[in-house]
Amino acid sequence: MAKWRCTTCGYIYDPAEGDPDGGIPPGTPFEEIPDDWVCPLCGVDKDLFEMIEEE
C-alpha cells in the first residue's frame, strides 16, 4: 500500500501503521479513510495529502 504525505507539514500516513489516535486502524488504505479525517500533526484536510513513491 502506498504512503501519503501531508503537503503542509510533511506528516507521512503509513497504511501499515494507520492513525490509531485518530480512529484509523492499522491496515487501512488512505482511500478508505473517512473524508472528515485530518492530519494528526497540523489539522489540514485529507485532500492536502499526496501519494509518495515507494523507495
C-alpha positions in Angstrom: 0.0 0.0 0.0 1.2 3.5 -0.9 2.2 6.0 1.7 0.8 9.6 1.7 2.5 12.9 2.7 0.8 16.0 4.1 1.8 18.8 1.7 1.6 21.3 4.6 3.7 19.7 7.4 5.3 16.6 5.9 3.5 14.0 8.1 3.6 10.6 6.4 0.5 8.4 6.6 1.6 4.8 6.5 -1.3 2.4 6.0 0.6 -0.3 7.8 0.5 1.8 11.0 -2.8 3.7 10.4 -3.6 6.5 12.8 -4.9 4.8 16.0 -5.2 8.1 17.9 -7.4 9.4 15.0 -9.5 6.2 14.9 -7.9 4.7 11.8 -6.8 1.1 12.5 -3.5 -0.3 11.0 -4.0 -1.8 7.6 -6.4 1.0 6.4 -5.6 2.2 2.9 -5.6 6.0 2.5 -8.5 5.9 0.1 -10.7 4.2 2.8 -10.0 6.9 5.5 -13.2 9.0 6.1 -13.3 12.3 4.3 -13.5 14.2 7.6 -10.2 12.8 8.8 -7.5 15.5 9.2 -3.7 15.4 9.5 -2.8 14.5 13.1 0.0 17.0 13.2 -1.3 20.1 11.6 -5.0 19.5 11.1 -5.4 20.1 7.4 -7.9 18.2 5.3 -7.3 14.8 3.7 -7.3 16.4 0.2 -4.0 18.2 1.0 -2.1 14.8 1.0 -0.1 13.5 -1.9 0.9 9.9 -2.7 4.6 9.3 -2.4 6.6 6.8 -4.3 7.9 3.7 -2.6 11.7 3.6 -2.4 
